[in-house]
Amino acid sequence: DIQMTQSPSSLSASVGDRVTITCRASQTINKYLNWYQQKSGKAPNLLIYGASTLQSGVSSRFSGSGSETVFTLTISSLQLEDFATYYCQQTFTTPRTFGQGTKVEIK
Amino acid sequence: EVQLVESGGGLVKPGGSLRLSCAASGFTFSISGMNWVRQAPGKGLEWVSSINSAGSHIYYADSVKGRFTVSRDNANDSLYLQMNSLRAEDTAVYYCARDKLHTAVIPFDLWGQGTLVTVSS
């Protein structure tokens, strides 16, 4: 199975900060990498798919990059509504594994 | 409204069974691949199972293989998860999620609100 490892597991940031989260795959997954945002008590929400394609309706302050085994999610200017947990997921093969999550908290 | 609504969760004893349902509306369910994802209390997301639009290709996580069965009824826009031989470690919120169409990457672009399954004596 492909293991997905996110770093950091949590971070504290202020409104307006630029935030970067990294996701590493245990083997190459080309660009079959997706990012989700989950707020407390809610279902996950798709932000980015194919490593860098913004899902319709998602703010352009979110961006994704990377390929093969290393990927990043960047929030260009953190807003209050962005405080949440973020998950990467590979859909290159089954099982469609998720990273362990990165919790973004208010500093 | 485009939505997925799960039901069927509850409290069940170890070794027991439960059947979850996911009702789809507002989109053409019969052409969409579907998935089950779970989240144990305070933990991360775990993919459980996938089924293609026709129900002819089905996949399971090793942790549930042989105990859980996914199925779908395209005539009634519904997805199901039959869970047998339940264990305490199956306690989680179970989400159904839709495959995004027209992309080779196939992320999950629509999620239900989740239904809580608690396995405890």
HADDOCK unambig.tbl for C-alpha pairs under 7 A between the chains (distance, minus, plus):
assign (segid A and resid 32 and name CA) (segid B and resid 105 and name CA) 5.24 0.50 0.50
assign (segid A and resid 34 and name CA) (segid B and resid 107 and name CA) 6.37 0.50 0.50
assign (segid A and resid 42 and name CA) (segid B and resid 113 and name CA) 6.76 0.50 0.50
assign (segid A and resid 43 and name CA) (segid B and resid 111 and name CA) 6.41 0.50 0.50
assign (segid A and resid 43 and name CA) (segid B and resid 112 and name CA) 6.80 0.50 0.50
assign (segid A and resid 43 and name CA) (segid B and resid 113 and name CA) 5.61 0.50 0.50
assign (segid A and resid 43 and name CA) (segid B and resid 114 and name CA) 6.95 0.50 0.50
assign (segid A and resid 46 and name CA) (segid B and resid 108 and name CA) 6.81 0.50 0.50
assign (segid A and resid 46 and name CA) (segid B and resid 109 and name CA) 5.65 0.50 0.50
assign (segid A and resid 49 and name CA) (segid B and resid 107 and name CA) 6.30 0.50 0.50
assign (segid A and resid 50 and name CA) (segid B and resid 105 and name CA) 5.79 0.50 0.50
assign (segid A and resid 91 and name CA) (segid B and resid 105 and name CA) 6.22 0.50 0.50
assign (segid A and resid 91 and name CA) (segid B and resid 106 and name CA) 6.66 0.50 0.50
assign (segid A and resid 91 and name CA) (segid B and resid 107 and name CA) 6.86 0.50 0.50
assign (segid A and resid 95 and name CA) (segid B and resid 47 and name CA) 6.96 0.50 0.50
assign (segid A and resid 95 and name CA) (segid B and resid 61 and name CA) 6.06 0.50 0.50
assign (segid A and resid 96 and name CA) (segid B and resid 47 and name CA) 6.14 0.50 0.50
assign (segid A and resid 97 and name CA) (segid B and resid 46 and name CA) 6.99 0.50 0.50
assign (segid A and resid 97 and name CA) (segid B and resid 47 and name CA) 6.29 0.50 0.50
assign (segid A and resid 98 and name CA) (segid B and resid 45 and name CA) 6.36 0.50 0.50
assign (segid A and resid 98 and name CA) (segid B and resid 46 and name CA) 6.57 0.50 0.50
assign (segid A and resid 100 and name CA) (segid B and resid 44 and name CA) 5.56 0.50 0.50
assign (segid A and resid 101 and name CA) (segid B and resid 44 and name CA) 6.30 0.50 0.50
